Amino acid sequence: MAEERVDRGNRTVRAPVAEVYRAMTERGALEAWLPPEGMTGRITRFEPWSGGGYDLVLTYGDPAAGQGKTTDSTDAAEVEFVELVPGERVVQRIVFDSPDPAFAGTMTMTWRLAEHPEGTLVTIEATGVPRGISQADHETAFASSLANLAAHVEA
């Protein structure tokens, strides 16, 4: 039996844990830092509590490229906050909306926060990743989002 794939990313950001956690649980902050490079994000529903969640639409900067998984220029997902532990972790269940079965499905992302001498160590782990998303591309997207998070909270 094959081992379950786990995509990972991490980064130390120069900000207190509480500030990083806040950026992970506020609508405007998520819209600002979560989309990877080349994309913008829009949250259409936001319920910041365990069992709540948000609907996210990511739009590619070059719609003519046809990179979208929901439409030619967008990726859409319904995100549930499975667990919110202030200052420690955010666990999300993400349901991808795509007509292509390779990109549809449910993924779990666990964001862990830990105090670090330089600020906060943020670690991401994703399981249940749709097979159409390569591990390398996913980890590149994590690095981009983490760089955006750092820029957002270090400003």
C-alpha positions in Angstrom: 0.0 0.0 0.0 1.3 3.4 -1.0 2.2 5.9 1.7 -0.1 9.0 1.9 1.3 12.0 0.2 2.0 14.9 2.5 2.9 18.3 1.0 4.9 20.6 3.3 6.1 24.1 3.7 7.5 26.3 6.5 8.9 29.7 7.2 9.9 31.8 10.1 8.2 35.2 10.1 9.4 38.1 12.2 6.1 38.7 14.1 4.6 37.4 17.4 2.5 34.2 17.2 -0.7 36.1 18.1 -0.3 38.4 15.2 0.4 35.5 12.8 -2.7 33.7 14.1 -4.8 36.8 13.7 -3.7 37.1 10.0 -4.8 33.5 9.5 -8.3 34.1 10.9 -9.3 37.5 9.6 -11.0 37.9 6.2 -9.1 40.9 4.8 -5.7 39.5 5.9 -6.4 36.1 4.3 -7.5 37.8 1.0 -4.2 39.8 1.1 -1.6 37.2 1.8 -3.0 33.7 1.0 -3.1 33.8 -2.8 0.2 32.7 -4.3 2.2 34.8 -6.7 0.3 35.5 -9.9 -3.2 35.3 -8.3 -5.6 37.4 -6.3 -8.2 36.2 -3.8 -11.7 37.0 -2.9 -13.6 35.6 0.0 -17.4 35.5 -0.5 -18.5 34.0 2.8 -16.6 34.2 6.1 -17.4 32.5 9.4 -14.3 32.6 11.6 -15.0 29.8 14.1 -14.5 26.0 14.4 -17.1 24.5 12.1 -17.4 27.8 10.1 -15.2 28.7 7.2 -15.1 30.6 4.0 -15.6 30.4 0.3 -12.5 31.4 -1.7 -12.1 32.3 -5.3 -8.6 32.6 -6.6 -8.2 34.4 -9.9 -5.1 34.1 -12.1 -3.4 37.3 -13.2 -3.2 36.1 -16.8 -6.8 34.8 -17.5 -5.8 34.0 -21.1 -3.4 31.3 -19.9 -6.3 29.0 -19.1 -4.7 27.8 -15.8 -7.9 27.7 -13.8 -9.3 24.6 -12.4 -12.9 25.8 -11.8 -13.1 28.1 -14.8 -10.4 29.1 -17.3 -9.2 31.9 -15.0 -10.3 30.8 -11.5 -9.9 28.2 -8.8 -12.8 28.0 -6.3 -12.9 26.2 -2.9 -15.1 25.9 0.1 -12.9 26.0 3.3 -14.1 24.7 6.6 -12.3 25.6 9.9 -12.0 22.2 11.4 -10.0 23.3 14.4 -8.9 26.8 15.6 -6.5 26.8 18.5 -5.3 30.4 19.1 -1.6 30.8 18.9 -1.1 27.1 18.0 -2.8 25.8 14.9 -5.5 26.2 12.2 -6.8 23.1 10.6 -8.8 23.5 7.4 -10.8 21.1 5.2 -10.8 22.4 1.6 -13.3 21.2 -0.9 -12.2 22.1 -4.5 -14.8 22.9 -7.1 -13.6 21.6 -10.5 -15.3 19.8 -13.4 -12.0 17.9 -13.8 -11.8 15.0 -11.3 -8.0 15.3 -11.1 -8.5 18.7 -9.4 -11.7 18.1 -7.5 -11.7 16.6 -4.0 -11.2 17.4 -0.3 -7.8 18.3 1.1 -6.8 18.9 4.7 -4.3 21.6 5.6 -2.8 22.0 9.0 -1.1 25.2 9.8 1.1 25.1 13.0 2.5 28.1 14.8 5.5 27.9 17.2 7.4 30.6 19.0 10.9 31.0 17.5 13.7 33.3 18.6 13.2 35.3 15.4 9.3 35.4 15.7 7.0 32.6 14.6 7.8 29.3 12.8 4.8 28.6 10.5 4.5 25.0 9.2 2.0 23.8 6.7 1.1 20.2 6.0 -1.5 19.1 3.4 -3.0 15.7 2.9 -5.6 14.4 0.5 -4.2 16.7 -2.2 -6.0 16.2 -5.5 -3.9 14.2 -7.9 -3.8 16.9 -10.5 -1.8 19.2 -8.2 1.8 18.2 -8.4 3.7 18.1 -5.1 6.4 20.5 -6.5 3.8 23.0 -7.7 2.0 22.8 -4.4 5.1 23.4 -2.3 6.0 26.3 -4.5 2.6 27.8 -3.9 3.1 27.3 -0.1 6.4 29.1 -0.3 4.8 32.0 -2.1 1.9 32.2 0.4 4.3 32.0 3.3 6.4 34.9 1.8 3.2 36.9 1.4 2.2 36.1 5.0 5.6 37.3 6.2 5.4 40.5 4.2 1.9 41.1 5.6 2.7 40.6 9.3 6.2 42.1 9.2 5.1 45.4 7.7 
